Amino acid sequence: MAKNAVWVEFDSSVVLKPLTNTDSTSIGYFDSKYVTVNGIFNYEESGHMGSNIGAIENIDRMFEKIQWYDGKKELYEINKKGLQKSK
């Protein structure tokens, strides 16, 4: 796991952008979701007990990403109403 893991460190000034129009700006909202994190990678910082290959620091934004396809079917589609979950 450590070969594929990075330490992510940010403070309360980070801008959190959920995919849906929700009032939730808690970091817990993003648990188990695909996200994009904007920050600076530091290979010399290996996080808790040195168990990571590096760290992403000075994070200013975190965006929820859409998982379009789960390997079996399309999960979302874009139509006249905008972004919609596939049926």
Sequence and secondary structure as in RCSB ss.txt:
>XXXX:A:sequence
MAKNAVWVEFDSSVVLKPLTNTDSTSIGYFDSKYVTVNGIFNYEESGHMGSNIGAIENIDRMFEKIQWYDGKKEL
YEINKKGLQKSK
>XXXX:A:secstr
 GGG  EE   TT EEE SS  S   GGGGTTS EEEEEEEETT   GGG SS EEEEEEEEEE    B SSSB 
EEEETTEEEE  
